[in-house]
Amino acid sequence: MTPRELETAVRELLAQPLPDNELRDRLERLANDEISFSGLTWLWGPQLYRRNRLLFRPFIGSRFSLHDAAQMAHRANSVER
């Protein structure tokens, strides 16, 4: 799946009126199948956290992009200076 196709698939899943557990299961399958899933943390992370932070927090933490974390750390260091 191309990055654009993956983003479309994630957006479509987030837009469906699914129960939270089913959404998490479908996102887990997608994340397991697509190595670049974590690169879309900016897209799915905030929405899942707002939707049900207790249910989705472990998923978000386990799939959080290390690239995103490095960027956040860099920004924090830049602000401190």
Number of C-alpha atoms within 10 A of each C-alpha: 11 9 13 9 10 17 18 12 15 19 13 10 16 16 9 9 8 12 8 14 11 10 17 17 12 15 19 15 11 15 17 12 11 14 10 16 21 20 17 17 18 12 14 19 20 12 14 20 15 10 12 11 15 11 14 20 14 11 19 18 10 10 18 18 18 12 12 15 11 11 12 12 12 11 11 11 10 9 8 6 5
